Amino acid sequence: MIPLVLASSSPRRRELFALLTSDFTCADSAAPEITAGTAERTCAVNAEAKCRAVAEQHPGATVIGCDTVVEQQGLILGKPRTPDEARDMMLRLQSAAHNVYTGVFILSGDTCRSFVQCTRVVFADIPGDELEAYVLTDEPYDKAGGYGIQGWAAKYVSEIQGDYFNIMGLPVSALYRALRDLGQLPRH
């Protein structure tokens, strides 16, 4: 079987990819992330760039690149850099719906597959004192939208429509089907 390489240094993606197979390696991509219009287009373009950058260093492998963005009312919410940015994002997300998009690009020899998965998330109200305590933690600063569904924010999620794992950065079921269809995973 052709080696599988996940073009990511994210521990969450690594953990989720291990649900598909234990036979893979990870490689960090140096591709810069860009904004390319819509959230859907942005994550698709970034996933392809990450995949292609890692594929250059792993010839003969099947490489999977991913990128996740959070969008609310047409605004892409990236990774906050400061407590003020994290606070602003969480205030925007509370008591409202937003979309989490993950773009996936798979390159195996001359074969490419790509897709974008969208999950709708609704947050409840977040008490001010809890929000202030949150922005002083390390949690918001390496996550699109300033939160991880598996962390602090879980207690404020009132509704999810779509793939839960997509919110964590890897649409496990859709990726499994794509890799299986490419002959990269055994059929169980």
Backbone bond lengths (Angstrom), bond angles and torsions (degrees), N, CA, C in turn:
res aa  C-N    CA-C-N  psi(-1)  N-CA   C-N-CA  omega(-1)  CA-C   N-CA-C  phi
1 M - - - 1.451 - - 1.529 109.21 -
2 I 1.309 116.59 145.37 1.458 123.27 179.95 1.532 108.67 -68.70
3 P 1.346 117.59 137.57 1.472 119.16 179.10 1.536 111.53 -61.35
4 L 1.329 115.50 143.97 1.461 122.32 176.88 1.524 109.08 -103.81
5 V 1.334 115.40 133.03 1.462 120.67 178.12 1.530 107.92 -128.12
6 L 1.310 116.38 122.81 1.452 122.70 175.04 1.523 107.27 -90.88
7 A 1.331 116.40 117.66 1.469 121.67 -177.32 1.530 109.35 -81.95
8 S 1.319 115.71 71.91 1.459 120.23 -176.43 1.518 110.06 -162.56
9 S 1.324 115.18 147.56 1.465 120.31 172.49 1.528 110.35 -107.63
10 S 1.335 116.55 4.20 1.460 120.77 -177.36 1.525 111.15 -69.23
11 P 1.335 117.43 124.24 1.467 118.93 176.68 1.527 112.09 -63.95
12 R 1.335 117.26 -31.33 1.469 119.59 178.46 1.520 110.63 -67.00
13 R 1.316 117.60 -45.01 1.473 120.03 178.62 1.523 110.72 -63.88
14 R 1.314 116.55 -41.15 1.471 120.26 179.25 1.529 110.16 -60.11
15 E 1.306 116.84 -44.57 1.468 122.16 179.53 1.530 110.71 -62.50
16 L 1.323 116.86 -43.35 1.461 119.98 -179.30 1.519 111.71 -70.96
17 F 1.337 117.85 -38.66 1.463 119.90 179.05 1.523 110.57 -63.59
18 A 1.330 116.74 -31.12 1.466 120.91 178.35 1.530 111.85 -65.72
19 L 1.334 118.11 -15.75 1.459 120.23 173.50 1.525 110.80 -70.68
20 L 1.331 116.99 -22.27 1.462 121.88 -179.98 1.524 112.47 -89.11
21 T 1.317 115.95 -41.21 1.458 121.73 -178.59 1.525 109.21 -164.24
22 S 1.307 115.85 152.70 1.467 119.60 174.55 1.528 110.56 -96.41
23 D 1.317 115.99 -6.47 1.463 122.01 -174.77 1.532 110.54 -96.74
24 F 1.338 116.59 75.32 1.460 121.55 178.64 1.524 109.28 -155.62
25 T 1.307 114.72 163.31 1.452 120.64 173.14 1.526 108.16 -124.70
26 C 1.317 115.63 165.17 1.462 121.53 177.68 1.519 109.04 -118.01
27 A 1.307 114.74 145.17 1.457 120.61 175.60 1.517 107.69 -141.46
28 D 1.311 116.28 130.93 1.458 121.04 179.64 1.520 109.35 -76.43
29 S 1.300 115.46 139.00 1.451 121.32 178.03 1.522 109.38 -97.36
30 A 1.316 115.46 137.33 1.459 119.95 177.20 1.527 111.25 -92.99
31 A 1.332 117.21 6.57 1.463 120.51 -179.13 1.523 109.76 -64.60
32 P 1.327 116.95 129.83 1.468 119.08 178.47 1.528 110.54 -71.75
33 E 1.330 116.22 143.22 1.463 120.16 176.89 1.517 108.98 -84.42
34 I 1.330 115.84 136.88 1.455 121.36 -179.17 1.522 109.88 -125.83
35 T 1.306 116.09 163.99 1.457 121.90 171.14 1.518 106.38 -102.06
36 A 1.317 116.14 127.25 1.473 121.19 -174.34 1.520 110.62 -126.70
37 G 1.321 116.50 57.67 1.461 120.08 178.90 1.509 111.34 85.66
38 T 1.329 117.35 -116.36 1.465 121.55 -176.83 1.525 111.30 -73.66
39 A 1.318 115.80 164.13 1.467 120.99 176.88 1.521 110.40 -61.47
40 E 1.313 116.68 -42.41 1.463 120.89 -179.52 1.528 110.92 -61.39
41 R 1.305 116.56 -45.97 1.472 120.63 179.91 1.529 110.35 -67.95
42 T 1.316 117.77 -40.57 1.464 121.86 -179.25 1.519 111.56 -58.66
43 C 1.328 117.34 -49.12 1.471 118.47 -177.72 1.529 111.19 -70.20
44 A 1.323 118.17 -31.37 1.474 121.01 177.93 1.532 110.54 -67.20
45 V 1.326 116.65 -45.31 1.471 121.20 -179.61 1.530 110.65 -64.88
46 N 1.328 116.82 -44.02 1.462 120.01 -179.71 1.525 112.33 -67.47
47 A 1.329 117.67 -37.85 1.471 120.61 178.10 1.528 110.04 -62.60
48 E 1.328 116.89 -43.57 1.469 119.75 179.04 1.524 111.19 -64.49
49 A 1.326 117.31 -43.92 1.467 120.41 -179.57 1.527 111.02 -61.16
50 K 1.325 117.11 -44.03 1.466 120.81 178.86 1.523 110.46 -62.42
51 C 1.327 116.10 -45.13 1.461 121.20 -179.38 1.528 111.02 -60.56
52 R 1.315 116.72 -50.45 1.467 120.71 -177.04 1.532 112.06 -64.49
53 A 1.340 117.23 -36.58 1.468 120.21 178.41 1.528 110.94 -63.13
54 V 1.321 117.14 -42.51 1.462 120.89 179.95 1.530 110.48 -74.41
55 A 1.327 117.98 -35.86 1.471 121.66 -179.61 1.527 111.49 -61.32
56 E 1.324 116.89 -32.84 1.471 120.07 177.74 1.525 111.47 -60.91
57 Q 1.317 116.49 -31.15 1.461 120.82 -177.94 1.526 112.97 -95.49
58 H 1.342 116.42 -3.93 1.467 121.11 -179.61 1.527 110.10 -133.66
59 P 1.340 116.61 63.25 1.473 118.40 -179.59 1.525 110.49 -61.43
60 G 1.315 115.74 141.57 1.461 120.80 179.39 1.516 114.00 87.06
61 A 1.325 117.97 -4.72 1.472 121.26 179.97 1.521 109.98 -97.96
62 T 1.316 114.81 159.31 1.462 120.73 167.00 1.515 106.20 -92.32
63 V 1.339 116.05 120.52 1.461 121.20 -174.60 1.522 109.20 -113.01
64 I 1.312 115.18 137.34 1.462 122.23 -179.34 1.524 107.92 -119.25
65 G 1.334 115.47 119.54 1.459 121.23 176.15 1.516 110.14 -109.95
66 C 1.323 117.21 142.55 1.467 121.88 -178.32 1.523 109.72 -137.39
67 D 1.317 115.24 151.92 1.455 120.86 172.89 1.518 107.83 -149.89
68 T 1.317 116.57 137.31 1.461 121.92 -178.07 1.524 109.68 -121.53
69 V 1.327 115.27 134.32 1.461 120.93 175.41 1.525 109.31 -132.24
70 V 1.313 114.52 152.12 1.456 122.36 176.21 1.522 107.20 -109.11
71 E 1.330 115.24 134.20 1.462 120.55 -178.13 1.520 109.49 -132.62
72 Q 1.324 114.89 135.99 1.456 120.06 174.12 1.525 108.45 -136.87
73 Q 1.309 114.81 122.37 1.463 122.00 178.83 1.526 111.93 50.34
74 G 1.338 115.59 43.88 1.456 121.33 176.15 1.514 115.42 83.91
75 L 1.319 118.34 -7.01 1.464 122.29 179.92 1.527 109.49 -97.78
76 I 1.323 116.46 126.29 1.462 121.35 176.09 1.520 108.40 -83.38
77 L 1.336 115.18 125.84 1.467 121.44 178.58 1.523 108.32 -102.69
78 G 1.300 117.01 108.47 1.458 121.48 -178.70 1.511 111.95 -81.51
79 K 1.317 115.46 -150.71 1.459 121.84 178.60 1.534 107.74 -92.41
80 P 1.322 117.31 121.32 1.472 118.43 -179.54 1.531 110.96 -65.86
81 R 1.316 115.00 148.01 1.467 120.85 -179.97 1.516 112.77 -106.55
82 T 1.331 116.52 -19.18 1.468 120.81 -175.83 1.528 109.36 -135.61
83 P 1.330 117.75 162.98 1.458 119.74 174.19 1.532 112.44 -58.00
84 D 1.326 117.69 -37.26 1.467 119.83 178.57 1.521 111.29 -62.63
85 E 1.339 117.28 -42.77 1.470 120.06 178.05 1.528 110.86 -65.33
86 A 1.331 117.28 -41.62 1.463 120.79 179.20 1.532 110.32 -63.58
87 R 1.317 116.67 -43.55 1.464 121.53 178.87 1.531 110.02 -60.94
88 D 1.331 116.69 -47.41 1.465 120.55 -179.44 1.528 111.50 -59.64
89 M 1.345 116.70 -41.44 1.468 119.89 179.50 1.519 111.05 -64.29
90 M 1.321 116.60 -46.89 1.459 119.66 -177.42 1.530 111.31 -66.67
91 L 1.321 117.45 -36.82 1.467 120.12 175.79 1.526 110.60 -63.91
92 R 1.299 116.77 -36.53 1.465 121.75 178.64 1.539 110.66 -68.23
93 L 1.335 116.25 -38.87 1.465 120.42 -175.58 1.530 113.14 -79.43
94 Q 1.330 117.96 -28.46 1.465 119.62 -175.16 1.529 111.16 -63.37
95 S 1.310 114.73 145.55 1.470 122.82 177.79 1.526 112.42 55.47
96 A 1.331 116.44 32.36 1.463 120.40 -177.59 1.527 110.34 -153.92
97 A 1.320 114.58 168.18 1.466 121.83 176.66 1.527 109.89 -98.82
98 H 1.313 114.81 150.44 1.465 121.08 171.77 1.523 107.96 -146.91
99 N 1.313 115.81 168.20 1.459 121.55 -179.97 1.518 110.27 -115.17
100 V 1.323 115.34 140.13 1.452 121.75 173.78 1.526 106.71 -112.71
101 Y 1.327 115.62 121.93 1.458 122.20 179.77 1.520 109.19 -111.40
102 T 1.331 116.30 134.26 1.456 120.50 170.83 1.520 107.87 -123.76
103 G 1.325 114.50 122.91 1.453 121.14 173.80 1.512 108.84 -92.43
104 V 1.332 116.01 139.51 1.459 121.99 178.67 1.526 107.41 -128.30
105 F 1.321 116.11 132.75 1.462 121.74 176.67 1.520 107.32 -129.84
106 I 1.328 116.18 125.73 1.462 122.38 -178.87 1.523 107.65 -116.49
107 L 1.312 116.31 129.80 1.461 122.24 177.94 1.519 108.00 -125.06
108 S 1.338 115.37 120.12 1.460 121.56 179.47 1.520 107.74 -135.17
109 G 1.322 116.12 99.35 1.462 120.00 -174.88 1.520 109.47 64.27
110 D 1.325 116.20 -122.75 1.470 121.17 178.46 1.524 112.34 -93.00
111 T 1.317 117.07 1.80 1.461 121.53 -176.33 1.528 110.59 -98.51
112 C 1.331 114.90 130.74 1.469 121.03 176.68 1.518 108.56 -121.47
113 R 1.298 115.55 143.21 1.459 122.75 170.32 1.509 107.16 -134.96
114 S 1.322 115.76 141.16 1.455 118.46 176.23 1.518 109.62 -147.71
115 F 1.314 114.95 152.15 1.456 121.14 175.42 1.521 108.71 -160.41
116 V 1.318 114.26 162.70 1.461 121.37 175.25 1.518 107.47 -125.85
117 Q 1.311 115.96 130.17 1.465 122.80 178.09 1.524 108.38 -106.95
118 C 1.329 116.79 137.19 1.463 121.19 178.47 1.522 110.09 -121.66
119 T 1.316 116.09 134.65 1.455 122.54 175.53 1.530 107.88 -127.26
120 R 1.317 115.80 132.89 1.466 121.51 179.01 1.530 108.41 -94.92
121 V 1.324 115.93 132.21 1.464 122.18 -177.80 1.523 108.17 -126.17
122 V 1.325 116.04 137.12 1.462 121.37 175.96 1.529 107.76 -119.05
123 F 1.326 115.22 128.57 1.458 121.59 176.07 1.522 109.51 -99.57
124 A 1.313 115.17 146.27 1.465 121.90 169.89 1.528 108.25 -82.89
125 D 1.297 116.13 -176.54 1.459 122.07 175.88 1.532 109.26 -67.43
126 I 1.323 117.12 145.76 1.463 122.53 178.67 1.531 107.60 -117.48
127 P 1.338 117.78 115.94 1.465 119.84 179.29 1.527 111.41 -56.31
128 G 1.326 115.78 139.18 1.457 121.96 -175.08 1.514 114.76 -55.66
129 D 1.343 117.55 -42.15 1.460 119.53 -178.71 1.528 111.29 -66.76
130 E 1.337 116.49 -34.89 1.463 119.98 178.61 1.528 110.77 -71.34
131 L 1.313 116.48 -37.90 1.463 120.62 177.08 1.529 110.43 -63.24
132 E 1.328 116.89 -43.48 1.469 120.20 179.01 1.526 111.50 -62.72
133 A 1.322 117.28 -39.79 1.464 120.41 177.75 1.526 110.51 -65.68
134 Y 1.328 116.79 -38.18 1.458 121.60 -178.89 1.525 112.25 -63.24
135 V 1.317 117.84 -46.11 1.466 119.69 -175.62 1.529 112.27 -67.11
136 L 1.333 117.13 -13.67 1.460 120.48 176.89 1.529 112.96 -90.26
137 T 1.344 116.45 -3.89 1.463 120.34 175.52 1.533 109.17 -88.16
138 D 1.322 116.64 176.30 1.469 121.46 176.44 1.524 112.30 -84.30
139 E 1.310 117.63 -11.16 1.465 121.23 -169.81 1.530 116.41 -59.39
140 P 1.324 121.32 -41.20 1.462 118.74 -172.92 1.527 115.44 -73.20
141 Y 1.309 118.85 -16.74 1.459 120.46 -160.53 1.523 116.91 -87.05
142 D 1.292 119.78 -5.86 1.466 119.34 175.02 1.526 111.25 -122.06
143 K 1.334 116.17 24.09 1.462 120.32 -174.60 1.521 110.80 -131.55
144 A 1.320 115.50 134.03 1.461 120.57 174.87 1.524 108.74 -58.53
145 G 1.315 116.45 134.61 1.455 120.70 -178.88 1.512 113.77 79.23
146 G 1.329 117.40 -5.96 1.457 120.98 176.79 1.514 115.32 81.18
147 Y 1.337 117.12 16.18 1.470 117.93 178.32 1.520 110.48 -151.28
148 G 1.323 114.40 157.88 1.460 122.60 170.94 1.514 107.40 -118.09
149 I 1.313 116.48 129.05 1.468 121.32 -177.46 1.529 111.66 -60.68
150 Q 1.324 117.21 -26.91 1.460 121.71 -178.13 1.525 111.96 -87.49
151 G 1.318 117.41 3.21 1.463 120.76 -177.42 1.518 112.46 -116.16
152 W 1.312 114.40 -140.83 1.459 123.45 -175.28 1.517 112.54 -51.51
153 A 1.311 117.86 -41.46 1.465 122.22 -173.30 1.523 113.58 -68.45
154 A 1.307 118.30 -16.56 1.472 121.17 -176.07 1.529 112.29 -53.06
155 K 1.305 117.15 -36.36 1.473 119.36 -175.87 1.523 113.30 -73.11
156 Y 1.338 117.12 -9.72 1.464 120.39 179.85 1.528 113.35 -107.87
157 V 1.316 117.15 -0.03 1.464 120.24 179.00 1.526 108.07 -81.09
158 S 1.329 115.78 116.88 1.463 119.28 -178.35 1.525 112.62 -99.61
159 E 1.332 117.36 -15.96 1.469 119.51 -178.61 1.524 109.84 -160.13
160 I 1.329 115.25 141.14 1.462 122.50 173.81 1.513 107.60 -132.47
161 Q 1.323 116.34 130.89 1.464 121.84 173.36 1.512 107.32 -121.17
162 G 1.321 116.57 108.30 1.456 120.97 -179.70 1.520 111.03 122.90
163 D 1.314 115.33 -160.38 1.457 124.03 -173.44 1.533 111.15 -79.24
164 Y 1.314 116.37 115.20 1.466 121.75 178.38 1.528 111.27 -57.59
165 F 1.336 116.60 -43.77 1.457 120.03 -176.60 1.527 112.03 -65.87
166 N 1.325 117.14 -25.38 1.456 121.01 175.64 1.526 110.69 -59.58
167 I 1.325 116.53 -35.89 1.465 120.96 179.44 1.532 109.95 -65.43
168 M 1.318 116.94 -30.36 1.466 121.86 177.92 1.530 111.77 -80.68
169 G 1.347 117.10 -10.49 1.459 119.43 174.96 1.512 116.23 114.00
170 L 1.342 118.26 3.13 1.463 119.63 178.92 1.531 109.48 -149.63
171 P 1.330 117.51 108.32 1.466 120.38 178.27 1.532 110.02 -73.48
172 V 1.306 115.93 88.45 1.462 123.62 -168.61 1.531 112.48 -56.27
173 S 1.313 118.10 -50.48 1.460 120.81 -175.54 1.525 112.26 -64.45
174 A 1.324 117.43 -46.63 1.467 120.68 -179.68 1.527 110.78 -65.78
175 L 1.325 117.48 -38.74 1.462 120.50 178.40 1.523 110.71 -67.65
176 Y 1.316 117.20 -39.75 1.465 120.75 177.00 1.523 110.48 -57.57
177 R 1.314 116.44 -48.17 1.476 119.69 -179.13 1.525 111.37 -62.78
178 A 1.330 117.20 -41.19 1.466 120.27 -179.39 1.524 111.08 -65.05
179 L 1.323 117.59 -44.85 1.465 120.52 179.65 1.532 111.44 -68.64
180 R 1.306 116.91 -37.99 1.463 120.66 177.24 1.523 110.52 -63.22
181 D 1.343 116.35 -43.07 1.468 120.04 179.36 1.523 112.05 -65.29
182 L 1.330 117.20 -27.55 1.464 121.24 175.97 1.531 112.18 -82.54
183 G 1.335 117.03 -2.00 1.461 121.04 -178.85 1.512 113.49 78.55
184 Q 1.327 117.07 19.72 1.463 121.34 -177.80 1.515 113.72 -94.25
185 L 1.316 117.34 -10.93 1.466 121.11 177.59 1.520 108.12 -133.53
186 P 1.321 116.48 144.90 1.464 117.85 177.74 1.521 111.64 -68.84
187 R 1.299 116.54 147.97 1.464 121.21 175.56 1.524 107.94 -81.93
188 H 1.320 116.08 125.85 1.483 120.94 179.29 1.495 109.68 -108.30
